[in-house]
Structures are given as C-alpha cells and as structure tokens.
Amino acid sequence: MAIIGVNKDNFENEVLKSEKPVLVDFNANWCGPCRMLKPILEEVSEEESEVKIVSINIDEEEELAEEYKVFSIPCLVLFNGGKEVKRNVGLIPKDDIQKMIGGN
C-alpha cells in the first residue's frame, strides 16, 4: 500500500476514522533524517497490510503538528481507533518501525 499524503482536510477520515491502525509520519522536505526515513516507510507500507502509513508535511500543516505536539522531526505517531497509542521521534531502523506497529 502506498503512503498517503494527509492534510487537515482529510486527516479525520484517513487517520481518526480509519478501520486500521495508522502510522503518521510528521516530516518536512528540508529534514535529512526525514528523507532517509521515507524509503524505509515505503518498504514497510508494501510489506505491512494491517497498518496504513500516512505522511504529513509540518511546514504545510502547522496546525496538525501543533495539535499533536510535534516539536521534533521525523516523528512517527501510531493511531489506533482514533487515539495515539505510540510515538517515536528521530530516525529509526525498519525493524523498530515494524515492532512499533506490530506490538499494537
């Protein structure tokens, strides 16, 4: 499954009302670790059908970043049933992402 770009207009439907758990990647184009994380998340999205992965550019969606208290990026936030259940800040390896979404 491809990574879905999310903004304030579709956040509720794509994340909060999702039937599946959703891993939200808060990022920015200028962020080196964010760019390094992107291909890892693309791999995970192809392998893990039980979770949806979405991307939010914090420069374009400052309100969402502020609402979810994203102060450092990359920031991965796992939502399940519309609630935040896990969070990780910084670049992490693929196996840690898989553990994050698997131990849900």
ZINORCOR-V775510 format. One record per residue. PSI is psi in whole degrees, 0 to 359 (* if undefined). OMEGA is omega in whole degrees, 0 to 359 (NA if undefined). BURIAL is 1 if it has 16 or more other C-alpha atoms within 10 Angstrom, else 0. Layout:
psi & omega & burial
PSI & OMEGA & BURIAL
PSI & OMEGA & BURIAL
This chain:
psi & omega & burial
137 & 181 & 0
157 & 176 & 0
133 & 184 & 1
131 & 174 & 0
130 & 184 & 0
145 & 175 & 1
183 & 184 & 1
336 & 181 & 0
327 & 182 & 0
4 & 182 & 0
313 & 183 & 1
311 & 181 & 0
316 & 185 & 0
329 & 186 & 1
298 & 188 & 1
327 & 182 & 1
11 & 182 & 1
141 & 176 & 1
330 & 182 & 0
161 & 168 & 1
149 & 182 & 1
127 & 174 & 1
116 & 181 & 1
126 & 177 & 1
105 & 174 & 1
123 & 187 & 1
181 & 174 & 1
150 & 182 & 1
329 & 183 & 0
354 & 186 & 0
113 & 179 & 0
309 & 178 & 0
328 & 177 & 1
317 & 179 & 1
327 & 178 & 0
328 & 182 & 0
331 & 186 & 1
310 & 180 & 1
331 & 177 & 0
315 & 179 & 1
324 & 177 & 1
319 & 176 & 0
312 & 181 & 0
320 & 182 & 1
329 & 178 & 1
330 & 186 & 0
334 & 186 & 0
103 & 182 & 0
348 & 184 & 0
356 & 180 & 0
144 & 176 & 1
139 & 178 & 1
128 & 180 & 1
158 & 183 & 1
135 & 177 & 1
121 & 176 & 1
115 & 186 & 1
337 & 177 & 1
328 & 180 & 0
337 & 185 & 0
60 & 182 & 0
324 & 181 & 0
316 & 179 & 0
318 & 179 & 1
318 & 180 & 1
315 & 181 & 0
322 & 182 & 0
16 & 173 & 0
50 & 176 & 0
108 & 183 & 1
339 & 179 & 0
148 & 180 & 0
157 & 358 & 1
148 & 179 & 1
119 & 177 & 1
127 & 179 & 1
124 & 179 & 1
124 & 177 & 1
141 & 173 & 1
127 & 182 & 1
30 & 178 & 0
4 & 182 & 1
146 & 174 & 0
130 & 179 & 1
335 & 179 & 0
157 & 179 & 0
143 & 174 & 0
134 & 178 & 1
132 & 178 & 0
170 & 180 & 0
126 & 178 & 1
154 & 180 & 0
163 & 183 & 0
316 & 183 & 0
328 & 177 & 0
325 & 175 & 0
316 & 179 & 1
323 & 176 & 0
320 & 180 & 0
316 & 183 & 1
340 & 182 & 1
329 & 183 & 0
42 & 190 & 0
* & NA & 0
